[in-house]
Amino acid sequence: MPIPRASKALSRFTVLDLSRVRAGPTCVRQLADWGANVIKIEAPPGMEDAMGGPRERSDFQNLHRNKRSMTLNFKSPEGVAAFKRMVKKADVVVENFRPNVKKRLGIDYKTLSRINPRLVYASISGFGQDGPYSDRPGFDQIAQGMGGLMSITGPPGQGPFRVGIPVADLSAGLFAALGILVALLEREKSGKGQAVETSLLQAQIFMLDFQAARYLVEGEVAKQAGNNHPTSIPTGAFKTRDGYINIATTGGKMWERFCRTIDADELLENPQYKTEAARSANRDALNAEIASHLLGRTSNEWVERLNRAGVPCGPIYAIDQVFADPQVTHLGIAQSVGGKGKSGPRLVGQPMALSRTGSRLAVRPPKRGEHTDAVLKEFGFSARDIAALHKAGAV
């Protein structure tokens, strides 16, 4: 691989990336950032609308770093044949076509596993590979709505709210990456590959977490609670002299420390707030009393004061403030492509660290088809083979 590796951790694996838009590229980004040899396979120019936005814009840059790009025309028999030849040497294929598309092209798991029984084949769809909705087009906000998230997001009585990030897309991509790694680990013992499947809908439902458990175990249907936490009280966003802060209190001892720290000892004596159940029943009145005490100091003063007392508290930042925070700067999650001192764009790096085989933003996202001939050569295609593919319009 003639480009710098992002890590040594997954450097022995080759990934053929057929995915587009967000969920699939999010999955593959995890593999690329940990050093896998990722080949992004795209349609030749002019064959289809660009999906995922302009290559030079921030979104594409963030999703497709640490990858190479080649073009293949899957509407050409020669293009499909070339892809199948590459599959023989690949470890992973990732795709997010609608389920019927890959079967029509002849690049479904059943077909490709006969070519390479060790292949791990990951599919991300909107609603699953089969079932009554399997052929519907998937979209993050649709999954947020069907998956229940919008019904519990936002202030009560103001209708459903979407979350400010594409959480269904992102979580589906992360779960697919996790599934691929599990399948690769299992392959070391069995010697066999397998299919990995997830969907935006499944991922979104899984991300409901305790809200889903409250329904499945206790039959309780959660409703919108705005900034209030559904079970820990008082927890939420509170106005200060110059802005807003988040405060999170749990249990009686922390409640006592909180009241004393904000100079509101009288709240401890109020029978309406004596127990967690009482505080829940009188949440609105309690929040109003707390707010009256917090208006006397700035956000920074309360953040320092409450954290010193062992009460979880933090600022509510705009995006620019996030990256200016000293702890965020210390963690180094905003990284320049190519490393310190390089002129490449700053992007969001991996949120986890490994002590020996860490991840870095090694190379910029590729131009469409930038590495087509080099990749084909690595997969054993001769100069004559490559010339024939170009002549046939297969690349």
Rosetta blueprint (number, residue, H / E / L):
1 M L
2 P L
3 I L
4 P L
5 R L
6 A L
7 S L
8 K L
9 A L
10 L L
11 S L
12 R L
13 F L
14 T E
15 V E
16 L E
17 D E
18 L L
19 S L
20 R L
21 V L
22 R L
23 A H
24 G H
25 P H
26 T H
27 C H
28 V H
29 R H
30 Q H
31 L H
32 A H
33 D H
34 W L
35 G L
36 A L
37 N E
38 V E
39 I E
40 K E
41 I E
42 E E
43 A L
44 P L
45 P L
46 G L
47 M L
48 E L
49 D L
50 A L
51 M L
52 G L
53 G L
54 P L
55 R L
56 E L
57 R L
58 S H
59 D H
60 F H
61 Q H
62 N H
63 L H
64 H L
65 R L
66 N L
67 K L
68 R E
69 S E
70 M E
71 T E
72 L L
73 N L
74 F L
75 K L
76 S L
77 P H
78 E H
79 G H
80 V H
81 A H
82 A H
83 F H
84 K H
85 R H
86 M H
87 V H
88 K L
89 K L
90 A L
91 D L
92 V E
93 V E
94 V E
95 E E
96 N L
97 F L
98 R L
99 P H
100 N H
101 V H
102 K H
103 K H
104 R H
105 L H
106 G L
107 I L
108 D L
109 Y H
110 K H
111 T H
112 L H
113 S H
114 R H
115 I H
116 N L
117 P L
118 R L
119 L L
120 V E
121 Y E
122 A E
123 S E
124 I E
125 S E
126 G L
127 F L
128 G L
129 Q L
130 D L
131 G L
132 P L
133 Y L
134 S L
135 D L
136 R L
137 P L
138 G L
139 F L
140 D H
141 Q H
142 I H
143 A H
144 Q H
145 G H
146 M H
147 G L
148 G L
149 L H
150 M H
151 S H
152 I L
153 T L
154 G L
155 P L
156 P L
157 G L
158 Q L
159 G L
160 P L
161 F L
162 R L
163 V L
164 G L
165 I L
166 P L
167 V H
168 A H
169 D H
170 L H
171 S H
172 A H
173 G H
174 L H
175 F H
176 A H
177 A H
178 L H
179 G H
180 I H
181 L H
182 V H
183 A H
184 L H
185 L H
186 E H
187 R H
188 E H
189 K H
190 S H
191 G L
192 K L
193 G L
194 Q L
195 A E
196 V E
197 E E
198 T E
199 S E
200 L H
201 L H
202 Q H
203 A H
204 Q H
205 I H
206 F H
207 M H
208 L L
209 D L
210 F H
211 Q H
212 A H
213 A H
214 R H
215 Y H
216 L H
217 V H
218 E H
219 G L
220 E L
221 V L
222 A L
223 K L
224 Q L
225 A L
226 G L
227 N L
228 N L
229 H L
230 P L
231 T L
232 S L
233 I L
234 P L
235 T E
236 G E
237 A E
238 F E
239 K E
240 T L
241 R L
242 D L
243 G L
244 Y E
245 I E
246 N E
247 I E
248 A E
249 T L
250 T L
251 G H
252 G H
253 K H
254 M H
255 W H
256 E H
257 R H
258 F H
259 C H
260 R H
261 T H
262 I L
263 D L
264 A L
265 D L
266 E H
267 L H
268 L H
269 E H
270 N L
271 P H
272 Q H
273 Y H
274 K L
275 T L
276 E H
277 A H
278 A H
279 R H
280 S H
281 A H
282 N L
283 R H
284 D H
285 A H
286 L H
287 N H
288 A H
289 E H
290 I H
291 A H
292 S H
293 H H
294 L H
295 L L
296 G L
297 R L
298 T L
299 S H
300 N H
301 E H
302 W H
303 V H
304 E H
305 R H
306 L H
307 N H
308 R H
309 A L
310 G L
311 V L
312 P L
313 C E
314 G E
315 P E
316 I L
317 Y L
318 A L
319 I H
320 D H
321 Q H
322 V H
323 F H
324 A H
325 D L
326 P H
327 Q H
328 V H
329 T H
330 H H
331 L H
332 G L
333 I L
334 A E
335 Q E
336 S E
337 V L
338 G L
339 G L
340 K L
341 G L
342 K L
343 S L
344 G L
345 P L
346 R E
347 L E
348 V E
349 G L
350 Q L
351 P L
352 M L
353 A L
354 L L
355 S L
356 R L
357 T L
358 G L
359 S L
360 R L
361 L L
362 A L
363 V L
364 R L
365 P L
366 P L
367 K L
368 R L
369 G L
370 E L
371 H L
372 T H
373 D H
374 A H
375 V H
376 L H
377 K H
378 E H
379 F L
380 G L
381 F L
382 S L
383 A H
384 R H
385 D H
386 I H
387 A H
388 A H
389 L H
390 H H
391 K H
392 A L
393 G L
394 A L
395 V L
